[in-house]
Amino acid sequence: MISREELLRILSRYDERDIRIATICSHSSLQIFHGARLEGFGTIGIALRGNRPYYESFPRASPEIMLEVENYKDVLRKEFQEKLISENALIIPHGSFVEYVGAENILERFRVPMFGNRLTLYWEGDRERQRRWIMEAGVRAPRRYSSPDEIDGPVIVKLHGAKGGRGYFRASSPSEFRRRLEELKLRGIIRGGEEYVIEEFIPGVRFYPHFFLSLLEAPNLPGLEHGRLELLGMDRRLEIIDEVYRGLPEIIEDYLDYTVAGNIPVIVREKFIVDLLEAAARISSAARRLFSPGLIGPFCLEMIYHPRRGFTVFEISARIVAGTNLYPMGSPYSPYYYDEPMSMGRRIAREIKRAIELGRLSDLIY
């Protein structure tokens, strides 16, 4: 694993008066570029060859410098990394960046300074480690099954990594699990040998609150051991299976798919904000204990609410999530922190800008 000291040595060569914010043109890049521009930063986009004109068609969110690649793993080439470093690039990781480049590659081979703590990729991408993180935080989590033979009710089966729900499926018995798994392998949706976890399927309403943890500010919540925590938005994910009613009374097989196709804005009853912020504070403090300096910047708790159970945290996304794209000019919650439009992309840029002013940019980079 690349050490933080090595990344900070590279960062020390940067001209902090000319930092450029960079990311792959996918996922949440438009708001990242837009927010960076609003805060006065130069921007670098990394686009697949042929995709460039589509991103350049958004004049206020188009990156100033566009680097084209045949494959996103081209960013791992030494000469490509040196190009980014020569441009004083700070990478903002997002779901597509992690999925297409690969968490292990980022940890072992990618030497361009990134905003945030790349150790979160290690803890987020492996569901066993993520489970330990959630347990350390002491928040409610779904029951976990160690073997398909233990299935005694509805479960959801998830693959490892940031895959946008691809390949997830439900089952209610060991035989149904094995049948569904083989079907998905035959259809090429799941590869043989791919790792998965089995969790109880919890009824309820899904919520995906978007948080930002600033290490530059003092703690503002009980149980928060470091940093200021902000709730900057919330969404629900629109999945193929949400449209299953269209196939009634005879369900069409293709509807039984958990791939995320889009996001829907949402707010919760105000009294629930206490529960959301308490859970986020616990998750943040547990992260610092497990992989110091812990979370830096944006993250999302993936939660289900049921009146009898309260909120259950079933997953953590330790980076900017696509649901933040709903709020390029701020969410229903961001005005309670800022008197100006504040997207998550702009909030990241604001944090970087503030760190440069304070001489603390190294605190936010790994």
VEXBAVEX-235205 format. One record per residue (C-alpha): residue number from 1; residue in one letter; chain; x, y, z. Coordinates in Angstrom, 1 decimal. Example, Ala and Ser with C-alpha at 12.3 -4.5 7.8 and 13.67 -1.06 7.14 Angstrom:
2
<pt 1,"A","A",<12.3,-4.5,7.8>>;
<pt 2,"S","A",<13.7,-1.1,7.1>>;
***
This chain:
366
<pt 1,"M","A",<0.0,0.0,0.0>>;
<pt 2,"I","A",<1.3,3.5,-0.9>>;
<pt 3,"S","A",<2.1,5.3,2.4>>;
<pt 4,"R","A",<0.6,8.6,3.3>>;
<pt 5,"E","A",<4.1,10.0,3.8>>;
<pt 6,"E","A",<4.9,9.3,0.1>>;
<pt 7,"L","A",<1.8,11.1,-1.0>>;
<pt 8,"L","A",<2.6,14.0,1.2>>;
<pt 9,"R","A",<6.1,14.2,-0.3>>;
<pt 10,"I","A",<4.5,14.5,-3.7>>;
<pt 11,"L","A",<2.0,17.1,-2.5>>;
<pt 12,"S","A",<4.9,19.1,-1.1>>;
<pt 13,"R","A",<6.1,19.7,-4.7>>;
<pt 14,"Y","A",<2.7,21.3,-5.6>>;
<pt 15,"D","A",<2.2,25.0,-6.2>>;
<pt 16,"E","A",<-0.8,25.6,-3.8>>;
<pt 17,"R","A",<-1.6,28.8,-5.6>>;
<pt 18,"D","A",<-2.4,26.8,-8.7>>;
<pt 19,"I","A",<-4.2,23.6,-7.5>>;
<pt 20,"R","A",<-6.5,21.9,-10.0>>;
<pt 21,"I","A",<-9.4,19.7,-9.0>>;
<pt 22,"A","A",<-9.5,16.6,-11.1>>;
<pt 23,"T","A",<-11.7,13.5,-11.5>>;
<pt 24,"I","A",<-13.0,11.0,-14.0>>;
<pt 25,"C","A",<-15.9,12.3,-16.1>>;
<pt 26,"S","A",<-18.6,10.1,-14.7>>;
<pt 27,"H","A",<-20.8,9.7,-11.5>>;
<pt 28,"S","A",<-20.8,13.2,-9.9>>;
<pt 29,"S","A",<-18.1,14.9,-11.9>>;
<pt 30,"L","A",<-20.3,17.7,-13.3>>;
<pt 31,"Q","A",<-21.1,19.1,-9.8>>;
<pt 32,"I","A",<-17.5,18.6,-8.7>>;
<pt 33,"F","A",<-16.2,20.7,-11.7>>;
<pt 34,"H","A",<-19.0,23.2,-11.2>>;
<pt 35,"G","A",<-18.3,23.6,-7.5>>;
<pt 36,"A","A",<-14.6,23.9,-8.1>>;
<pt 37,"R","A",<-15.1,26.7,-10.6>>;
<pt 38,"L","A",<-17.4,28.5,-8.1>>;
<pt 39,"E","A",<-14.5,28.4,-5.6>>;
<pt 40,"G","A",<-11.9,29.6,-8.2>>;
<pt 41,"F","A",<-10.1,26.4,-8.9>>;
<pt 42,"G","A",<-8.9,25.1,-12.2>>;
<pt 43,"T","A",<-10.3,21.7,-13.2>>;
<pt 44,"I","A",<-9.1,18.6,-15.0>>;
<pt 45,"G","A",<-11.4,16.0,-16.5>>;
<pt 46,"I","A",<-10.4,12.4,-17.5>>;
<pt 47,"A","A",<-12.8,11.2,-20.2>>;
<pt 48,"L","A",<-13.1,8.1,-22.3>>;
<pt 49,"R","A",<-12.2,8.9,-25.9>>;
<pt 50,"G","A",<-15.5,9.9,-27.6>>;
<pt 51,"N","A",<-17.1,11.2,-24.4>>;
<pt 52,"R","A",<-15.3,14.5,-24.4>>;
<pt 53,"P","A",<-17.9,16.6,-26.4>>;
<pt 54,"Y","A",<-20.7,15.5,-24.1>>;
<pt 55,"Y","A",<-19.0,16.9,-21.0>>;
<pt 56,"E","A",<-17.8,20.0,-22.9>>;
<pt 57,"S","A",<-21.4,20.7,-23.8>>;
<pt 58,"F","A",<-22.1,21.9,-20.2>>;
<pt 59,"P","A",<-20.3,25.4,-20.2>>;
<pt 60,"R","A",<-20.4,26.0,-16.4>>;
<pt 61,"A","A",<-19.5,22.4,-15.5>>;
<pt 62,"S","A",<-17.0,21.5,-18.2>>;
<pt 63,"P","A",<-13.4,20.9,-17.0>>;
<pt 64,"E","A",<-10.9,23.4,-18.3>>;
<pt 65,"I","A",<-8.4,20.7,-19.2>>;
<pt 66,"M","A",<-9.6,17.4,-20.7>>;
<pt 67,"L","A",<-7.4,14.3,-20.8>>;
<pt 68,"E","A",<-8.7,11.5,-22.9>>;
<pt 69,"V","A",<-8.1,7.8,-22.2>>;
<pt 70,"E","A",<-9.0,4.5,-24.0>>;
<pt 71,"N","A",<-9.7,2.9,-20.7>>;
<pt 72,"Y","A",<-10.0,4.4,-17.2>>;
<pt 73,"K","A",<-7.2,2.1,-15.9>>;
<pt 74,"D","A",<-4.9,4.2,-18.2>>;
<pt 75,"V","A",<-4.8,6.7,-15.2>>;
<pt 76,"L","A",<-2.5,4.1,-13.6>>;
<pt 77,"R","A",<0.2,4.6,-16.3>>;
<pt 78,"K","A",<3.3,6.3,-14.9>>;
<pt 79,"E","A",<3.4,9.0,-17.6>>;
<pt 80,"F","A",<-0.3,9.8,-17.0>>;
<pt 81,"Q","A",<0.2,10.1,-13.3>>;
<pt 82,"E","A",<3.2,12.4,-13.8>>;
<pt 83,"K","A",<1.0,14.6,-16.1>>;
<pt 84,"L","A",<-1.6,15.0,-13.3>>;
<pt 85,"I","A",<1.1,15.7,-10.7>>;
<pt 86,"S","A",<2.7,18.3,-13.0>>;
<pt 87,"E","A",<-0.7,20.1,-13.2>>;
<pt 88,"N","A",<-1.0,20.2,-9.3>>;
<pt 89,"A","A",<-4.0,17.9,-9.6>>;
<pt 90,"L","A",<-6.0,16.8,-6.5>>;
<pt 91,"I","A",<-8.2,13.8,-7.4>>;
<pt 92,"I","A",<-11.7,13.7,-6.0>>;
<pt 93,"P","A",<-12.7,10.1,-5.8>>;
<pt 94,"H","A",<-16.2,9.0,-6.6>>;
<pt 95,"G","A",<-18.0,5.7,-7.2>>;
<pt 96,"S","A",<-17.1,5.4,-10.9>>;
<pt 97,"F","A",<-13.5,6.3,-10.1>>;
<pt 98,"V","A",<-13.3,3.5,-7.5>>;
<pt 99,"E","A",<-15.1,0.9,-9.6>>;
<pt 100,"Y","A",<-13.4,1.5,-12.9>>;
<pt 101,"V","A",<-9.8,2.1,-11.7>>;
<pt 102,"G","A",<-10.2,-0.4,-8.8>>;
<pt 103,"A","A",<-9.8,0.2,-5.1>>;
<pt 104,"E","A",<-6.7,-2.1,-4.9>>;
<pt 105,"N","A",<-5.1,-0.3,-7.8>>;
<pt 106,"I","A",<-5.7,3.1,-6.1>>;
<pt 107,"L","A",<-4.2,1.8,-2.8>>;
<pt 108,"E","A",<-1.2,0.2,-4.4>>;
<pt 109,"R","A",<-0.4,2.0,-7.6>>;
<pt 110,"F","A",<-2.0,5.5,-7.8>>;
<pt 111,"R","A",<0.4,8.1,-6.6>>;
<pt 112,"V","A",<-1.5,11.3,-7.3>>;
<pt 113,"P","A",<-2.7,13.1,-4.2>>;
<pt 114,"M","A",<-6.4,12.5,-3.4>>;
<pt 115,"F","A",<-8.8,14.5,-1.3>>;
<pt 116,"G","A",<-9.8,12.3,1.6>>;
<pt 117,"N","A",<-8.4,9.2,3.3>>;
<pt 118,"R","A",<-7.9,6.5,0.8>>;
<pt 119,"L","A",<-7.9,3.9,3.6>>;
<pt 120,"T","A",<-11.7,4.3,3.4>>;
<pt 121,"L","A",<-11.5,2.4,0.1>>;
<pt 122,"Y","A",<-10.0,-0.5,2.1>>;
<pt 123,"W","A",<-12.7,-0.4,4.7>>;
<pt 124,"E","A",<-15.6,0.4,2.4>>;
<pt 125,"G","A",<-14.9,-2.0,-0.4>>;
<pt 126,"D","A",<-14.7,-5.2,1.7>>;
<pt 127,"R","A",<-18.1,-6.0,3.3>>;
<pt 128,"E","A",<-16.6,-7.8,6.3>>;
<pt 129,"R","A",<-14.4,-4.8,7.2>>;
<pt 130,"Q","A",<-17.4,-2.5,6.6>>;
<pt 131,"R","A",<-19.5,-4.7,8.9>>;
<pt 132,"R","A",<-16.8,-4.4,11.6>>;
<pt 133,"W","A",<-16.9,-0.6,11.1>>;
<pt 134,"I","A",<-20.7,-0.5,11.6>>;
<pt 135,"M","A",<-20.5,-2.8,14.7>>;
<pt 136,"E","A",<-17.7,-0.6,16.2>>;
<pt 137,"A","A",<-20.0,2.4,15.8>>;
<pt 138,"G","A",<-22.8,0.7,17.7>>;
<pt 139,"V","A",<-25.6,1.5,15.3>>;
<pt 140,"R","A",<-28.3,-0.9,14.2>>;
<pt 141,"A","A",<-27.3,-3.2,11.4>>;
<pt 142,"P","A",<-29.0,-6.1,9.4>>;
<pt 143,"R","A",<-28.5,-9.7,10.5>>;
<pt 144,"R","A",<-25.7,-11.3,8.6>>;
<pt 145,"Y","A",<-25.8,-15.0,7.4>>;
<pt 146,"S","A",<-22.5,-16.9,7.2>>;
<pt 147,"S","A",<-23.8,-19.6,4.9>>;
<pt 148,"P","A",<-26.7,-20.0,2.4>>;
<pt 149,"D","A",<-27.8,-22.9,4.5>>;
<pt 150,"E","A",<-28.8,-20.6,7.3>>;
<pt 151,"I","A",<-31.3,-18.7,5.2>>;
<pt 152,"D","A",<-34.7,-18.9,7.1>>;
<pt 153,"G","A",<-36.5,-15.9,5.6>>;
<pt 154,"P","A",<-36.1,-13.1,3.1>>;
<pt 155,"V","A",<-32.5,-12.1,2.4>>;
<pt 156,"I","A",<-30.7,-9.8,0.0>>;
<pt 157,"V","A",<-27.4,-10.9,-1.6>>;
<pt 158,"K","A",<-24.9,-8.3,-2.4>>;
<pt 159,"L","A",<-21.6,-8.3,-4.3>>;
<pt 160,"H","A",<-18.4,-6.7,-2.9>>;
<pt 161,"G","A",<-17.4,-3.2,-4.1>>;
<pt 162,"A","A",<-19.1,-0.1,-5.6>>;
<pt 163,"K","A",<-21.3,-1.7,-8.3>>;
<pt 164,"G","A",<-24.4,0.4,-8.2>>;
<pt 165,"G","A",<-26.6,-2.6,-7.2>>;
<pt 166,"R","A",<-25.5,-4.7,-10.2>>;
<pt 167,"G","A",<-26.0,-8.4,-9.5>>;
<pt 168,"Y","A",<-27.9,-8.0,-6.2>>;
<pt 169,"F","A",<-30.8,-10.4,-5.7>>;
<pt 170,"R","A",<-33.3,-11.6,-3.2>>;
<pt 171,"A","A",<-34.0,-15.1,-1.9>>;
<pt 172,"S","A",<-36.1,-16.7,0.9>>;
<pt 173,"S","A",<-34.5,-20.2,1.1>>;
<pt 174,"P","A",<-31.2,-22.0,0.5>>;
<pt 175,"S","A",<-32.6,-23.6,-2.7>>;
<pt 176,"E","A",<-33.9,-20.3,-4.1>>;
<pt 177,"F","A",<-30.5,-18.7,-3.3>>;
<pt 178,"R","A",<-28.6,-21.3,-5.3>>;
<pt 179,"R","A",<-31.1,-21.2,-8.2>>;
<pt 180,"R","A",<-30.9,-17.4,-8.4>>;
<pt 181,"L","A",<-27.1,-17.4,-8.2>>;
<pt 182,"E","A",<-26.7,-19.9,-11.0>>;
<pt 183,"E","A",<-29.2,-18.0,-13.2>>;
<pt 184,"L","A",<-27.3,-14.8,-12.8>>;
<pt 185,"K","A",<-24.0,-16.6,-13.6>>;
<pt 186,"L","A",<-25.4,-18.1,-16.7>>;
<pt 187,"R","A",<-26.7,-14.6,-17.8>>;
<pt 188,"G","A",<-23.2,-13.2,-17.2>>;
<pt 189,"I","A",<-24.4,-10.7,-14.6>>;
<pt 190,"I","A",<-22.3,-12.4,-11.9>>;
<pt 191,"R","A",<-18.9,-13.9,-12.5>>;
<pt 192,"G","A",<-17.9,-17.2,-11.1>>;
<pt 193,"G","A",<-16.0,-16.9,-7.8>>;
<pt 194,"E","A",<-17.3,-13.4,-7.2>>;
<pt 195,"E","A",<-17.6,-12.7,-3.5>>;
<pt 196,"Y","A",<-20.9,-11.8,-1.9>>;
<pt 197,"V","A",<-22.6,-11.3,1.5>>;
<pt 198,"I","A",<-26.1,-12.4,2.6>>;
<pt 199,"E","A",<-28.1,-10.1,4.8>>;
<pt 200,"E","A",<-31.6,-10.1,6.1>>;
<pt 201,"F","A",<-34.1,-8.2,3.9>>;
<pt 202,"I","A",<-35.5,-5.4,6.0>>;
<pt 203,"P","A",<-38.9,-3.9,5.1>>;
<pt 204,"G","A",<-39.1,-0.2,5.4>>;
<pt 205,"V","A",<-38.4,3.1,3.7>>;
<pt 206,"R","A",<-34.9,3.7,2.3>>;
<pt 207,"F","A",<-33.0,6.9,3.0>>;
<pt 208,"Y","A",<-29.6,8.0,1.8>>;
<pt 209,"P","A",<-28.5,11.1,3.8>>;
<pt 210,"H","A",<-25.4,12.9,2.5>>;
<pt 211,"F","A",<-22.9,14.1,5.1>>;
<pt 212,"F","A",<-19.8,16.2,5.1>>;
<pt 213,"L","A",<-17.1,15.9,7.9>>;
<pt 214,"S","A",<-14.8,18.9,8.1>>;
<pt 215,"L","A",<-11.5,18.3,9.9>>;
<pt 216,"L","A",<-10.8,22.0,9.9>>;
<pt 217,"E","A",<-13.6,22.8,12.3>>;
<pt 218,"A","A",<-14.4,21.8,15.9>>;
<pt 219,"P","A",<-16.9,19.0,16.8>>;
<pt 220,"N","A",<-20.5,20.2,16.8>>;
<pt 221,"L","A",<-22.4,17.1,18.0>>;
<pt 222,"P","A",<-22.5,14.8,21.0>>;
<pt 223,"G","A",<-20.4,11.7,20.5>>;
<pt 224,"L","A",<-18.4,13.3,17.7>>;
<pt 225,"E","A",<-14.7,13.0,18.6>>;
<pt 226,"H","A",<-13.4,15.2,15.8>>;
<pt 227,"G","A",<-14.6,17.5,13.1>>;
<pt 228,"R","A",<-17.8,19.4,12.2>>;
<pt 229,"L","A",<-20.6,17.2,10.7>>;
<pt 230,"E","A",<-23.0,18.7,8.2>>;
<pt 231,"L","A",<-26.1,17.1,6.7>>;
<pt 232,"L","A",<-26.1,18.5,3.2>>;
<pt 233,"G","A",<-28.8,16.5,1.4>>;
<pt 234,"M","A",<-30.7,13.3,1.1>>;
<pt 235,"D","A",<-32.1,11.0,-1.6>>;
<pt 236,"R","A",<-33.7,7.8,-2.5>>;
<pt 237,"R","A",<-32.3,5.6,-5.2>>;
<pt 238,"L","A",<-34.5,4.6,-8.2>>;
<pt 239,"E","A",<-33.8,0.9,-8.9>>;
<pt 240,"I","A",<-35.2,-1.3,-11.7>>;
<pt 241,"I","A",<-37.0,-3.4,-9.1>>;
<pt 242,"D","A",<-38.9,-0.2,-8.0>>;
<pt 243,"E","A",<-40.9,-0.6,-11.3>>;
<pt 244,"V","A",<-41.8,-4.2,-10.6>>;
<pt 245,"Y","A",<-45.5,-3.3,-10.3>>;
<pt 246,"R","A",<-45.5,-2.7,-14.0>>;
<pt 247,"G","A",<-45.0,-6.4,-14.6>>;
<pt 248,"L","A",<-48.0,-7.5,-12.5>>;
<pt 249,"P","A",<-49.8,-9.9,-12.4>>;
<pt 250,"E","A",<-47.0,-11.9,-14.1>>;
<pt 251,"I","A",<-43.6,-10.5,-13.0>>;
<pt 252,"I","A",<-41.2,-10.1,-15.8>>;
<pt 253,"E","A",<-37.8,-11.4,-14.8>>;
<pt 254,"D","A",<-35.9,-8.4,-15.9>>;
<pt 255,"Y","A",<-37.6,-6.3,-13.3>>;
<pt 256,"L","A",<-35.9,-8.2,-10.5>>;
<pt 257,"D","A",<-32.8,-6.1,-10.7>>;
<pt 258,"Y","A",<-31.3,-3.8,-8.1>>;
<pt 259,"T","A",<-29.2,-1.7,-10.5>>;
<pt 260,"V","A",<-29.4,2.0,-9.6>>;
<pt 261,"A","A",<-30.8,4.0,-12.5>>;
<pt 262,"G","A",<-31.3,7.4,-10.9>>;
<pt 263,"N","A",<-32.0,9.3,-7.7>>;
<pt 264,"I","A",<-35.0,11.0,-6.2>>;
<pt 265,"P","A",<-34.9,14.0,-3.7>>;
<pt 266,"V","A",<-36.3,13.4,-0.3>>;
<pt 267,"I","A",<-36.5,14.9,3.2>>;
<pt 268,"V","A",<-37.4,13.1,6.4>>;
<pt 269,"R","A",<-39.7,14.1,9.2>>;
<pt 270,"E","A",<-37.7,16.7,11.2>>;
<pt 271,"K","A",<-37.6,14.6,14.4>>;
<pt 272,"F","A",<-35.7,11.9,12.5>>;
<pt 273,"I","A",<-32.8,14.3,11.9>>;
<pt 274,"V","A",<-31.6,13.6,15.4>>;
<pt 275,"D","A",<-31.3,9.8,14.6>>;
<pt 276,"L","A",<-29.5,10.5,11.3>>;
<pt 277,"L","A",<-26.9,12.9,12.8>>;
<pt 278,"E","A",<-26.4,10.6,15.9>>;
<pt 279,"A","A",<-25.7,7.6,13.6>>;
<pt 280,"A","A",<-23.3,9.7,11.4>>;
<pt 281,"A","A",<-21.4,10.9,14.4>>;
<pt 282,"R","A",<-21.0,7.4,15.7>>;
<pt 283,"I","A",<-19.8,6.2,12.3>>;
<pt 284,"S","A",<-17.4,9.1,12.0>>;
<pt 285,"S","A",<-15.9,8.5,15.5>>;
<pt 286,"A","A",<-15.6,4.8,14.8>>;
<pt 287,"A","A",<-13.7,5.5,11.6>>;
<pt 288,"R","A",<-11.2,7.6,13.4>>;
<pt 289,"R","A",<-10.5,4.8,15.8>>;
<pt 290,"L","A",<-10.3,2.1,13.2>>;
<pt 291,"F","A",<-8.3,3.9,10.4>>;
<pt 292,"S","A",<-7.0,7.3,11.5>>;
<pt 293,"P","A",<-7.5,10.0,10.5>>;
<pt 294,"G","A",<-10.9,8.4,9.6>>;
<pt 295,"L","A",<-13.4,10.0,7.3>>;
<pt 296,"I","A",<-12.6,13.2,5.5>>;
<pt 297,"G","A",<-15.2,15.1,3.6>>;
<pt 298,"P","A",<-18.3,13.5,2.0>>;
<pt 299,"F","A",<-19.9,10.2,3.0>>;
<pt 300,"C","A",<-23.3,8.7,2.9>>;
<pt 301,"L","A",<-25.2,6.3,5.3>>;
<pt 302,"E","A",<-27.5,3.9,3.5>>;
<pt 303,"M","A",<-30.4,3.4,5.8>>;
<pt 304,"I","A",<-33.9,1.8,6.1>>;
<pt 305,"Y","A",<-36.5,3.1,8.5>>;
<pt 306,"H","A",<-39.3,1.0,9.9>>;
<pt 307,"P","A",<-41.5,2.3,12.8>>;
<pt 308,"R","A",<-40.9,-0.8,14.9>>;
<pt 309,"R","A",<-37.2,-0.9,14.3>>;
<pt 310,"G","A",<-36.1,2.7,13.8>>;
<pt 311,"F","A",<-33.2,3.3,11.4>>;
<pt 312,"T","A",<-30.9,0.4,10.3>>;
<pt 313,"V","A",<-27.6,1.2,8.6>>;
<pt 314,"F","A",<-27.0,-1.4,5.9>>;
<pt 315,"E","A",<-24.1,0.2,4.1>>;
<pt 316,"I","A",<-21.6,3.1,4.1>>;
<pt 317,"S","A",<-20.4,5.0,1.1>>;
<pt 318,"A","A",<-17.2,6.7,2.3>>;
<pt 319,"R","A",<-17.1,9.3,-0.6>>;
<pt 320,"I","A",<-19.3,11.6,-2.6>>;
<pt 321,"V","A",<-22.4,9.7,-3.8>>;
<pt 322,"A","A",<-24.4,10.2,-7.0>>;
<pt 323,"G","A",<-27.5,11.2,-5.0>>;
<pt 324,"T","A",<-25.8,14.6,-4.4>>;
<pt 325,"N","A",<-26.2,15.3,-8.1>>;
<pt 326,"L","A",<-29.8,16.3,-7.2>>;
<pt 327,"Y","A",<-28.6,19.5,-5.5>>;
<pt 328,"P","A",<-26.1,21.4,-7.7>>;
<pt 329,"M","A",<-27.3,24.7,-6.1>>;
<pt 330,"G","A",<-27.9,23.3,-2.6>>;
<pt 331,"S","A",<-30.5,21.0,-0.9>>;
<pt 332,"P","A",<-33.3,21.7,1.5>>;
<pt 333,"Y","A",<-30.8,21.3,4.3>>;
<pt 334,"S","A",<-27.8,23.2,3.0>>;
<pt 335,"P","A",<-29.3,26.7,3.7>>;
<pt 336,"Y","A",<-29.2,25.9,7.4>>;
<pt 337,"Y","A",<-25.4,26.0,7.1>>;
<pt 338,"Y","A",<-24.7,28.4,4.3>>;
<pt 339,"D","A",<-26.2,31.7,3.0>>;
<pt 340,"E","A",<-25.2,30.7,-0.6>>;
<pt 341,"P","A",<-25.9,27.7,-2.9>>;
<pt 342,"M","A",<-23.7,24.8,-1.6>>;
<pt 343,"S","A",<-23.6,21.5,-3.5>>;
<pt 344,"M","A",<-21.4,18.7,-2.2>>;
<pt 345,"G","A",<-19.0,19.4,-5.0>>;
<pt 346,"R","A",<-18.7,23.0,-4.0>>;
<pt 347,"R","A",<-18.4,22.0,-0.3>>;
<pt 348,"I","A",<-15.4,19.8,-1.2>>;
<pt 349,"A","A",<-13.8,22.7,-3.1>>;
<pt 350,"R","A",<-14.5,25.1,-0.2>>;
<pt 351,"E","A",<-12.8,22.7,2.2>>;
<pt 352,"I","A",<-9.7,22.5,0.0>>;
<pt 353,"K","A",<-9.6,26.3,-0.4>>;
<pt 354,"R","A",<-9.9,26.8,3.4>>;
<pt 355,"A","A",<-7.2,24.3,4.1>>;
<pt 356,"I","A",<-4.8,26.1,1.7>>;
<pt 357,"E","A",<-5.5,29.4,3.5>>;
<pt 358,"L","A",<-4.8,27.8,6.8>>;
<pt 359,"G","A",<-1.7,25.9,5.6>>;
<pt 360,"R","A",<-3.4,22.6,6.4>>;
<pt 361,"L","A",<-3.9,21.0,2.9>>;
<pt 362,"S","A",<-1.8,18.0,4.0>>;
<pt 363,"D","A",<-4.4,17.2,6.7>>;
<pt 364,"L","A",<-7.0,16.4,4.0>>;
<pt 365,"I","A",<-4.9,14.4,1.5>>;
<pt 366,"Y","A",<-4.0,10.8,1.2>>;
***
